Amino acid sequence: MSRPPLEVADLIQVAGQRFIEASRRWISGQHLKVLAAIERCRTAALGGHCDRCARCGYRAHSFNSCRNRHCPKCQAHARDQWLQARRRDLLPTPYVHVIFTLPRRLAPLALQNKKVIYDLLLRTCAETLLEVARDPRHLGAEIGFFSVLHTWSQKLEHHPHLHCVVPAGGLSPDQRRWIHSRDHFFLPVKVLRRVFRGKFVAALRQAFADGQLGFYGDLKLLAKAKAFASFLRPLFRKDWVVYCKPPFGGPEHVLRYLGRYTHRVAISNHRLVALEGNQVTFRWRDSAHGNQQRLMTLAVEEFLRRFLLHVLPPGFVRIRHFGFLAHRRRAALLPLCFQFLGRPSNLPPTPGLPPEDEEGSSITLPSIFSWPCPQCGGPMIILERLTAAEMCLRSPPPALTRLA
């Protein structure tokens, strides 16, 4: 995909300092770190390396990436690595996509308590799916799945929700056979809604009782037990939003499907349309009207404020595995799933989670292979690693420079 004409980094360069000065009241060191990383990503400021194609001899200089998980430019490589690691885990069966959405009433509380609320969302959604799937009235099986946390809407507003990708079936309670779900149906959505609501509110009450929640600004009054109980009561008056898509295909289709969800950030550079004066225009998808593409224009400062709403707490893992895909159980249970589905498993021993989803983690470039040659497609070999100062001195004219 070609480089977009406008990037989030350009907006930070134009208005970043002005935005920081105007936001001193609430902006944190982590926000500053994210802004700085995105602005410097794939520039000489981070250094780079000199590469040569092993096949045709083509040479180029490449800038280093910031590797920050909130950077729009760094997620394609991280996504490809994650998908490649998951390829051997995919079972030869249809998959289901289940989405759990946190009620709008809880969004301000989640914004002030990101680590606690997001963790509760991931945990209670997993408990809901596992419990309902075990019920013999529904599926009667032990399922396995992974969940991905998203916190944004198409307009960059705060909208916490969870995407769960689940094989359409599971292991029997005695682990002696595979139980297939019914065609075009996985689990009853009405039951999922009620169980999810009950588990999340109960966990939220426990977090309050344990003193894990903080209340600031307009929410200060909720620090009192009676006020907090009154705040939670209306949550039972409406159904919570849980959406379950019908089974959508086997392993190869799943890999393509997952790429849309696993390593996304709040907005991609390709959705940015124009920057005129102090106004930025971007595309958004209107799901209420047939997913029509529309344009929205915001002041750059407001755009950056909304973008920073979705910075995750340091060290928070937003992609998690549960059931027979949990890292403590998959080595024993996943081969059984392959066996019952009629395909042998050649899974390697399961290592721990890779550090791809940790805040501020840096993924070291491979010692030999760097990126495909733009001339012949051969492997580019790293000849020399260069510091920021060396990159400024040695970088060729822009026409010969490839951003990597």
Secondary structure, DSSP 4 states (H G I P E B T S, - for coil): -PPPSS-HHHHHHHHHHHHHHHTTTT--HHHHHHHHHHHHTTSGGG-EEEEEETTT--EEEEEPP---TT-TTTHHHHHHHHHHHHGGG--SS-EEEEEEE--GGGHHHHHHSHHHHHHHHHHHHHHHHHHHHHSTTTT-SB-EEEEEEEEE-TTS-EEEEEEEEEESEEE-TTSSSEEEPPTT--S-HHHHHHHHHHHHHHHHHHHHHTT-----GGGGGGGSHHHHHHHHGGGGSS---EEEPPP---HHHHHHHHTTTTT--SS-GGGEEEEETTEEEEEEEEGGGTTEEEEEEEEHHHHHHHHHTTPPPTT---EEEEETTSTTTHHHHHHHHHHHTT----PPPP----GGGSTT---PPPSSEEEE-TTT-PEEEEEEEE-HHHHHHH---GGG-EE-
